[in-house]
Amino acid sequence: MSRLVLHQRDDGVAQTLLRKAATHARDGDVWVDGRTCVPNGELVTVLRREAEFGWVRTGAGVEGYLKLSYLLPPPEEAKVQRHGQGQTTMLRKVATHARDGDVWVDGRTCVPNGELVTVLRREAEFGWVRTGAGVEGYLKLSYLLPPAVAKVQRDDGVAQTLLRKVATHARDGDVWVDGRTCVPNGELVTVLRREAEFGWVRTGAGVEGYLKLAYLAAEEGVPNKLLMFHGTDGANAAGIIQHGLRPSAGGRLGPGVYLTPDQTVANTIAKHRGLQFVLECEVTPGKVYNFDTGTGALPAQKQTWAASGFNAAQSMHPPWAGVDAAFCEYCIHDAAAVRVIKVEGFVAKPT
């Protein structure tokens, strides 16, 4: 299945020659005619994969091999949204929770709630983003809403729409996604990014392609979903597998299900507690109260955020259970908002 990706090298080289063959050789007749170069930042379509290489098509329609290590997921749009006390967020130079020293982007650039940014890459709990003004820096991923969900809805009497490979109004030539995939009216799609009058979307079946933005209606009430992790002792595994995660009666942020968006943190906590057992979960957090204190002391809202209309609470947890740095912690009030999608680790034998 074809997939759009971003060409981006991290070795200081600004462009890459397309190859005729999936080889590391640089001598002989290995280069595409004309020695076509693909610059960093260009989007290409991966048509197939062979070992460490991908056969790609550029925007100009030229095809050839590129190393897969030079290809990244395409950038996504996200909306900055902090809950609680912060209405703006400063961009960081480094992916750190530290607030002291030379960690802020020059000019202490602030990004207000509601601004759209482009997420260029992810590092643990942070995303390297580009603002609309072109300034780049790190923001916490917990401050970024996932890509928007929209409903396909045409008002011209046509009941379905073909996905396109390229953001074009043309209907002739090789513009359609393989298999001429159709998306019917009423189907929900995830809008990963926008280009002029088009959106690059992912269907429920995982197929990606372009649709006209005019055919997409914002779907109110569709919950955002986040990927989070819960690390525990394998002695608890059997009960979790049988009954699912149950909310704790208490805890640092009050009663609820405790998770972190950082898998490394969950792994460390699980290992520290005994037999390593980690759950990967799809979470619908809803409205989040953000403490973000980074200390052991929390304000009185610890016990009242759920009663105040919030569905979850978030805070920076100080170093704990083998984790040697502050980490992001969520408490989800309703266990029904947490769906276990994968388990990994050891299950203790019954005694």
C-alpha positions as CSV (number, residue, x, y, z in Angstrom):
1,M,0.0,0.0,0.0
2,S,1.4,3.4,-0.9
3,R,2.1,5.9,1.9
4,L,3.3,9.5,1.9
5,V,6.4,10.2,3.9
6,L,8.9,13.0,4.5
7,H,12.4,12.9,3.2
8,Q,14.7,14.1,6.0
9,R,18.4,13.2,6.5
10,D,20.1,13.9,9.9
11,D,23.7,13.5,8.7
12,G,24.0,17.1,7.4
13,V,23.4,16.2,3.8
14,A,20.6,18.4,2.3
15,Q,19.5,16.1,-0.6
16,T,19.7,12.5,-1.8
17,L,20.1,11.0,-5.2
18,L,17.5,8.5,-6.4
19,R,18.8,5.0,-7.1
20,K,17.8,2.6,-9.8
21,A,18.5,-0.4,-7.6
22,A,18.2,-1.2,-3.9
23,T,21.9,-1.1,-3.2
24,H,24.4,0.8,-1.1
25,A,26.8,0.9,-4.0
26,R,27.8,4.3,-5.3
27,D,29.7,3.3,-8.4
28,G,28.3,2.2,-11.8
29,D,24.9,2.7,-13.3
30,V,23.0,2.9,-9.9
31,W,21.5,6.4,-10.2
32,V,18.2,7.4,-11.8
33,D,18.7,9.1,-15.2
34,G,19.5,12.8,-14.7
35,R,20.8,12.0,-11.2
36,T,17.5,13.2,-9.7
37,C,18.0,14.6,-6.2
38,V,15.3,14.7,-3.5
39,P,15.8,17.6,-1.1
40,N,15.2,17.4,2.7
41,G,11.7,18.3,3.5
42,E,10.1,17.0,0.3
43,L,7.1,14.6,0.6
44,V,7.4,11.4,-1.4
45,T,5.2,8.4,-1.8
46,V,6.6,5.0,-0.8
47,L,5.2,2.5,-3.3
48,R,7.0,-0.6,-2.0
49,R,9.8,-1.7,0.3
50,E,12.9,-3.8,-0.3
51,A,15.1,-4.5,2.8
52,E,16.5,-1.1,3.8
53,F,15.2,0.7,0.8
54,G,11.9,2.1,-0.4
55,W,10.8,2.6,-4.1
56,V,9.4,6.1,-4.0
57,R,7.6,8.5,-6.3
58,T,8.4,12.2,-6.0
59,G,5.9,15.0,-6.4
60,A,7.3,15.5,-10.0
61,G,6.5,11.8,-10.7
62,V,10.1,10.5,-10.8
63,E,10.6,7.1,-9.2
64,G,13.5,5.4,-7.6
65,Y,15.0,4.0,-4.4
66,L,15.8,5.9,-1.2
67,K,17.0,4.5,2.1
68,L,14.2,4.0,4.5
69,S,16.3,5.6,7.2
70,Y,16.0,8.9,5.3
71,L,12.2,8.7,5.4
72,L,10.0,10.0,8.3
73,P,6.3,10.1,8.9
74,P,4.9,13.3,7.4
75,P,4.3,16.2,9.7
76,E,0.9,16.5,11.3
77,E,-1.1,19.5,12.5
78,A,-2.0,19.8,16.1
79,K,-3.8,22.4,18.2
80,V,-2.1,23.8,21.3
81,Q,-4.4,23.4,24.3
82,R,-3.4,23.6,27.9
83,H,-6.0,23.0,30.6
84,G,-5.8,24.7,34.0
85,Q,-3.5,27.7,34.7
86,G,-1.5,28.0,31.5
87,Q,-2.9,30.0,28.5
88,T,0.4,30.2,26.6
89,T,3.4,27.8,26.4
90,M,7.0,28.8,25.8
91,L,8.9,26.9,23.1
92,R,12.0,25.0,24.4
93,K,15.3,24.4,22.7
94,V,15.7,20.9,24.2
95,A,13.3,18.1,25.2
96,T,13.5,18.6,28.9
97,H,11.2,19.4,31.8
98,A,13.8,21.8,33.3
99,R,12.8,25.4,33.6
100,D,16.2,26.8,34.5
101,G,19.1,27.7,32.2
102,D,19.3,28.1,28.5
103,V,16.3,25.9,27.7
104,W,14.0,28.5,26.0
105,V,13.9,29.4,22.3
106,D,15.4,32.8,21.8
107,G,13.0,35.6,22.6
108,R,11.1,33.2,24.9
109,T,8.6,32.6,22.1
110,C,5.1,31.8,23.5
111,V,2.5,29.7,21.7
112,P,-1.1,30.6,22.8
113,N,-3.9,28.1,23.3
114,G,-5.8,27.4,20.1
115,E,-2.8,28.0,17.7
116,L,-2.2,25.4,15.1
117,V,1.4,24.0,14.9
118,T,3.1,21.4,12.8
119,V,4.6,18.5,14.6
120,L,7.8,17.6,12.8
121,R,9.0,14.9,15.1
122,R,8.4,13.3,18.5
123,E,10.9,12.6,21.3
124,A,9.5,10.8,24.4
125,E,7.0,13.3,25.9
126,F,7.9,16.2,23.6
127,G,7.2,17.2,20.0
128,W,9.5,19.4,17.9
129,V,7.0,21.8,16.3
130,R,6.8,24.7,13.9
131,T,4.5,27.6,14.5
132,G,2.6,29.5,11.8
133,A,5.3,32.2,12.0
134,G,7.9,29.6,11.2
135,V,9.5,29.4,14.7
136,E,10.5,25.9,15.8
137,G,11.0,24.4,19.2
138,Y,9.8,21.7,21.7
139,L,6.3,21.5,23.3
140,K,5.0,18.9,25.6
141,L,2.9,16.4,23.6
142,S,0.3,16.5,26.4
143,Y,-0.4,20.2,25.3
144,L,-1.2,19.1,21.8
145,L,-4.6,17.8,20.7
146,P,-4.5,14.9,18.3
147,P,-5.4,15.3,14.7
148,A,-9.0,16.3,14.1
149,V,-11.7,13.8,13.3
150,A,-14.0,14.8,10.5
151,K,-17.0,13.3,8.7
152,V,-17.0,12.9,5.0
153,Q,-20.1,14.7,3.7
154,R,-20.7,15.9,0.1
155,D,-23.6,18.1,-0.7
156,D,-23.5,17.7,-4.5
157,G,-25.5,14.4,-4.5
158,V,-22.4,12.2,-4.8
159,A,-22.4,9.4,-2.2
160,Q,-18.7,8.6,-2.1
161,T,-15.3,10.1,-2.9
162,L,-12.2,8.6,-4.3
163,L,-9.0,9.1,-2.3
164,R,-6.2,10.9,-4.2
165,K,-2.4,10.4,-4.1
166,V,-1.7,14.0,-4.7
167,A,-3.4,17.3,-3.7
168,T,-4.8,18.1,-7.2
169,H,-8.2,18.7,-8.8
170,A,-7.1,16.7,-11.8
171,R,-9.0,13.5,-12.6
172,D,-6.8,12.1,-15.3
173,G,-3.6,10.1,-14.9
174,D,-2.2,8.3,-11.9
175,V,-3.9,10.5,-9.2
176,W,-6.0,7.9,-7.4
177,V,-4.9,5.8,-4.4
178,D,-4.2,2.2,-5.5
179,G,-7.5,0.2,-5.8
180,R,-9.4,3.5,-6.3
181,T,-10.4,3.5,-2.6
182,C,-13.7,5.2,-2.1
183,V,-14.8,6.9,1.2
184,P,-18.6,7.0,1.6
185,N,-20.6,9.9,3.0
186,G,-20.9,9.6,6.8
187,E,-17.6,7.9,7.3
188,L,-15.3,9.3,10.0
189,V,-11.7,10.0,8.9
190,T,-8.7,11.4,10.7
191,V,-7.2,14.6,9.2
192,L,-3.5,14.3,9.5
193,R,-2.5,17.6,7.8
194,R,-3.9,20.2,5.4
195,E,-2.5,21.4,2.0
196,A,-4.3,24.3,0.4
197,E,-7.8,23.0,-0.4
198,F,-7.0,19.3,0.5
199,G,-6.6,17.2,3.6
200,W,-4.4,14.1,3.9
201,V,-6.7,11.8,5.8
202,R,-6.6,8.3,7.2
203,T,-9.7,6.1,7.0
204,G,-10.9,3.7,9.6
205,A,-9.3,0.9,7.6
206,G,-5.9,2.6,7.7
207,V,-5.8,3.8,4.1
208,E,-4.4,7.3,3.6
209,G,-4.9,9.8,0.8
210,Y,-6.2,13.3,-0.1
211,L,-9.8,14.5,0.1
212,K,-11.1,18.0,-0.6
213,L,-11.6,19.9,2.7
214,A,-14.9,21.0,1.3
215,Y,-16.1,17.4,1.7
216,L,-15.1,17.2,5.3
217,A,-17.4,18.4,8.1
218,A,-16.1,18.9,11.6
219,E,-17.4,16.1,13.8
220,E,-18.4,17.6,17.1
221,G,-18.3,15.4,20.1
222,V,-15.9,12.9,18.6
223,P,-13.4,12.2,21.5
224,N,-9.7,12.6,21.1
225,K,-7.7,9.4,21.9
226,L,-4.2,9.1,23.3
227,L,-1.8,6.2,23.6
228,M,-0.7,5.7,27.2
229,F,1.0,3.0,29.3
230,H,0.6,1.4,32.7
231,G,3.4,-0.5,34.4
232,T,2.8,-2.9,37.2
233,D,4.0,-6.1,38.9
234,G,3.2,-9.3,37.1
235,A,1.5,-10.5,40.2
236,N,-1.4,-8.1,39.2
237,A,-1.4,-9.3,35.6
238,A,-4.0,-12.1,35.9
239,G,-6.6,-9.9,37.5
240,I,-6.0,-7.1,34.9
241,I,-6.3,-9.5,32.0
242,Q,-9.5,-10.9,33.4
243,H,-11.2,-7.7,34.6
244,G,-9.3,-4.8,32.9
245,L,-7.8,-1.9,34.7
246,R,-9.7,-0.7,37.8
247,P,-9.4,2.7,39.3
248,S,-7.4,3.0,42.5
249,A,-9.3,4.3,45.6
250,G,-6.7,7.0,46.1
251,G,-3.3,8.3,44.8
252,R,-1.3,11.3,44.2
253,L,-4.0,12.9,42.0
254,G,-6.9,11.3,43.7
255,P,-8.9,8.2,42.7
256,G,-8.7,6.9,39.2
257,V,-6.6,4.9,36.7
258,Y,-2.9,6.0,36.6
259,L,-1.0,6.0,33.3
260,T,1.9,7.7,31.5
261,P,2.4,8.6,27.8
262,D,6.0,7.5,28.2
263,Q,6.5,3.8,27.6
264,T,10.1,3.9,29.0
265,V,8.7,5.2,32.3
266,A,6.1,2.5,32.4
267,N,8.7,-0.2,31.7
268,T,11.0,1.2,34.5
269,I,8.2,1.3,37.1
270,A,7.1,-2.2,36.2
271,K,10.6,-3.6,36.5
272,H,11.1,-1.8,39.8
273,R,7.9,-3.3,41.3
274,G,8.8,-6.9,40.5
275,L,7.9,-9.0,37.4
276,Q,7.8,-6.5,34.5
277,F,4.2,-6.2,33.1
278,V,3.2,-3.2,30.9
279,L,-0.2,-2.4,29.4
280,E,-0.5,-0.3,26.2
281,C,-3.9,1.5,26.4
282,E,-6.0,3.7,24.1
283,V,-7.3,6.5,26.4
284,T,-10.1,9.0,25.8
285,P,-9.1,11.6,28.4
286,G,-11.8,14.1,27.9
287,K,-11.4,17.4,29.7
288,V,-8.0,17.4,31.5
289,Y,-7.0,19.4,34.7
290,N,-3.3,20.2,34.4
291,F,-1.5,20.5,37.8
292,D,1.9,20.5,36.2
293,T,3.7,21.3,39.5
294,G,6.5,18.8,39.3
295,T,6.6,18.5,43.0
296,G,5.1,16.1,45.6
297,A,2.8,18.8,46.9
298,L,-0.5,19.4,45.1
299,P,-3.1,22.0,45.7
300,A,-6.5,21.3,47.2
301,Q,-8.0,20.5,43.8
302,K,-6.4,17.1,44.1
303,Q,-9.7,15.6,45.4
304,T,-12.1,18.0,43.6
305,W,-11.2,18.1,39.9
306,A,-13.6,15.3,39.0
307,A,-16.4,17.0,40.8
308,S,-15.6,20.2,38.9
309,G,-16.3,18.7,35.5
310,F,-12.9,17.3,34.6
311,N,-12.5,13.8,33.3
312,A,-8.8,13.4,34.0
313,A,-5.9,15.1,35.8
314,Q,-2.3,15.5,34.7
315,S,0.8,16.4,36.5
316,M,4.6,16.0,36.5
317,H,5.5,13.2,38.9
318,P,8.8,13.6,40.8
319,P,11.4,10.9,40.4
320,W,10.0,7.6,41.7
321,A,10.1,3.8,41.4
322,G,13.4,3.7,39.6
323,V,12.6,6.6,37.3
324,D,15.4,9.2,37.9
325,A,13.6,12.2,36.4
326,A,10.2,13.9,36.6
327,F,7.7,12.2,34.3
328,C,4.2,12.9,33.0
329,E,1.4,11.2,34.9
330,Y,-2.3,11.0,34.1
331,C,-5.2,10.0,36.4
332,I,-8.3,9.0,34.4
333,H,-11.4,9.2,36.6
334,D,-13.6,6.6,34.7
335,A,-11.9,3.3,33.9
336,A,-14.3,3.0,30.9
337,A,-12.2,5.7,29.2
338,V,-9.2,3.3,29.2
339,R,-9.1,0.4,26.7
340,V,-6.2,-2.1,26.9
341,I,-5.0,-2.8,23.4
342,K,-1.7,-4.7,24.2
343,V,0.0,-6.4,27.1
344,E,3.6,-7.2,27.4
345,G,5.7,-8.8,30.2
346,F,5.4,-11.6,32.7
347,V,2.4,-13.0,34.5
348,A,3.0,-14.5,38.0
349,K,1.9,-18.1,38.6
350,P,-1.0,-18.5,41.0
351,T,0.2,-19.6,44.5
